[in-house]
Amino acid sequence: MDLHTITEVVRRPAARPGADWHPGDAWLAGGTWLYSEEQPDLHRLIDLTTLRWDSLVPSEAGLGIGATCTISELYAYQPPTEWIAAPLFTKSCEAFLSSFKVWSAATVGGNICMSLPAGPMITLTVALEARYELWAADGSARTVDALSFVTGDNENLLAPGEILRRIDIPAHALRKRTAHRRFSLTRLGRSTVFLIGTQTPGTSDLLLTLTAGTTRPVRIGFDTLPDDRTLRQRIDDLPADIWFDDPNGTPGHRRHLTQHFAEEIRRELMAGSPG
């Protein structure tokens, strides 16, 4: 779509572009949402892709993902064999409501910053205990837990002019066993619920991440695998207003699916847990 209110596109921003941010500006990465509808309040776009941030940086500490890394780059990434949680990269990319052409433009950071309940990069990074590096307009930086970044439907912690620069996934999370479940009304539809469970090898712990069915990500942790009743109760104890309501599912439907798939994940991980 033509954005008729845009009067300038900054193609070569400064290395720390926030200092030049003004009301009416927008950061441009893939632009797959930005160009999808009118943006009457925007007047200038600042292209972050020309900063050439590294897309995927593996190290002993884990995996760093540049915010401008495309979905297709993440999908094609070949991780070290000891990162047994890495198949979640593929599964999360496949949860996108988009074509392969969009994958080549859409970015990991853009999906996170849209902060929609069904954002699969949110699901992935919260489940793998990531932290986000944010750059403020004044040049300062801060790091936040992925779990706390999204605060509601299309809402997050970003201040005006602030940028998501990098996502860091710790190595210990990448070495965990995983199980996931996802439901949508159609095979390639938007997620109604998306759950990921992780477990430290050699233990019976459980970290369960609930997304898509909730307005913000929810993480439920157990030192040892709970029984089915305990798990169900923890989900029942979530506040009623956290369940998302849209044409893809009512709050009650999403809660029911979450309970059903959470139990499947519990059983799957229990099958490989120590006695």
N, C-alpha and C positions, 0 to 999 in steps of 0.2 A: 504494500500500500504506500502511496505517496504521502510523505509527511510534510504538508504544505506550510507548517509553522517554522520549520527548521531553516535558519538563515546562515548557518556555518557548521562545517564539520572540521574538527581539529584532527588532522591525519598524523601529525608527529608531535604528540604531547611530550612534556618533560618526563624524565625518569620517575619523578614523584609528582604526578599530575594533579594531585588534590589542591595544591596552592592556587591553581588557576580556576577552581570550580566556582560557579555562580548559580544562583537560583535560575531554573530553566534549562540547566545542563543535564545531560544524561550520559552515563558511561556506555560505550558501545563495544560489545564483544562479537558474539555471533549475530545478534540482532534478530533472532528468529521470532521472539515475541514483540520486540520493539517495532518492527515493521509490519506486524500483523493487524494493527488497528490504529486509529487516529490517536495522536499524542498532542492535544491542543495546548498543553502547558509547557511543552518543550520547545526550545529555540536553538539549542546547540548540542551537537553530539561530539564526544571525545573518544576517539578510536583507541582502545587499549591493545588491540592485536599487534599494532606496530611496535610495541615495547618489547616484543619477542621474549616473553617470559618462558622459561623452560616448562614444557608440558608435564613430563614425568621424570622424577629424579629419585631413583632407588638408592638407599644407603643402609648401613647397619641399623640405623635408628628407625627405618621404615620407608614409607613412600611419600614423597612430596609431589603434590599435584598443583600445577599452576592454574590459577582461576580461568585462564583463557584456553586451557586444554580442551580440545573438542571431544565430543562423545565418541566419534569414530576412532580417535587416537586412544582413548581409554579402552574401547572395545578390542582394539588390535594389540594391546600391550601384552607382552609375554613376561610374566613375573617369575622370580626365582621359585624353584620347586618347593622350597620349604614354606612358602606362603600359601598354605592350603586353603585359606579363606579367599584367595584371589578370584575363584570362579564367580564370586558375587559381583565382580566388575561386569562380567558379561550379562549376568541375570538382570542387573540393575539397568544396564544400557537397553536391554530388550524390553524393559518396562516402559520405555518412552512411548508416548502417544505421538509418533512421528515416523516419517520415512527415512531411508538411509541417506537421502539428500540433506535432510535437516540435520542428521547426525554429523555431517561434515562441517556444519556451521555452528550448531548449538554447542555451548560450552558447559563444562562442569560447574564453573562459578555462576554462570547465568541461571542455571536451573536452581542452584541453592538460593541465590538472591531473589528469585521470584517468590520463593517461600510458599509455594502452594502445597496443600496437604499431600498430593500425589507425586510430588517431586522425587524421582528415584535416586538422584544424587544425594538428596537429604537422607533418605533411607539408608543408603550405602554408607555414608560417612558417619552417621550417628551410630549405626550398628558396629562399625569398626573403630569406634572411640576416637574419632579424629578431632583435631583442633584446627581452628581457622585463624589465619593471620590477617588482620584488618589494618588498612592504612587510612589514617584520618586526614582531613583536609589541611590541618596545621602541620603535617609532617610526622606526627607521632604514630606509633604502631601499638597495637594490642593484640593479644591472643585470647580467643574464647573457645569454650567447649562447643563442639558441634551440636550437642544436645540442647544448649541454651540459646543458640542463635535464632532459630525460628520461634516466634512468640505467638503466632496465630495464623489464620488463613491470610496469605499475602502480607504478612507482617514479620519483621525481624529487628535485630539490634542495631542495624546500620544507622549511623547519624548522617545528616545531610553532607554530601560530598565524600563520604567514607567509601572505601573500596575493599572488596574481598580480594586479597592478593594471592593467597596460597592455602592449600588444605594439606595438613600433615597427618598421615595415618601411621600409628606406632607399629613397630615390628611385632610386638607381642600379640596385638589384635589380628595381624595378618597370619599368625601361626595357629589361630584357633580353628577348631572344628565348627562347622556351620550347618544350619538348616534354614530354609526359607519357604514361605508360602505367599502366594499372591492371587487375588481374585479380581476379575473385571467382568462387566456385563457382556462384553464381546471379546473375542480372542485378542484383538489388537486395541482394546479400549483402555480408557483411563482406569488406573487402579482404584478399586473400591476399598480394599485393604491390602497392605504389604507388610509382612512381618519377617523379621530375621532373628534367629536365635544363634548365639555363639557359646562355645564351651572351651575352656582351657584344656589342652590334652593332658591326660593323666589325672584329671579332677572330675568332680561331678557338679561343678558350678553351672550357672545358667545366666546369661544376659540376654534378655528378650526385648527387642525394639519393635514398637508398634507405630506404623505410619499409614497415611492415606485415609484410614478410617477415623483419624483424630485430627483436630485442627492444628496441632503441633506434635512433634515427635514425643513419644513416651518410651522410657526405658525402665524395665522392671528387672531387678537383679536378685539372685539367690546364691548363697554360698554352696548349697547343695540342691540337687534337683528336687523340686517340690512334688507333692502328690497332686493329682488332678483337681481335687477340691481346693487346695491352697492356691493353686494357680488361678483357678476360676474366681476365687474370692478377691485376689489382688486386682484382677481386671474389673470385677464388679465394683470395687471400691473407688475406681476412677470417677472424678466428678462428671455429672451428667452432661455438662455443657462442653466437655472436651470432644464429644463425638460429633463428627462432621455430618452435615446435612446438605445434600445436593441431588440432582437427578440420578446420580450413580449409586445412591444408597441412602436410606434413612439412618438416623442414629441407632435405632434398635437393630436394624439389619447389619450395620457395621459392627456393633458390639457382639452380636451373635456370631458373625463370621470370625471375628478376632478370637473369641473364646474357642471356637472350633479348631482354627488353625494353630492357635497357641498350644493346644493339647497335642495336635499332630507333631509339632516341633518338639515338644517335651518328650514324646515317645521316641521320636527319631534319635534325639541326642542321648536319651537314656539307653538305647540299644548299644551304644558304643562307649558308655561310661564305665569306670572301674566298678567292680562288684558292688 
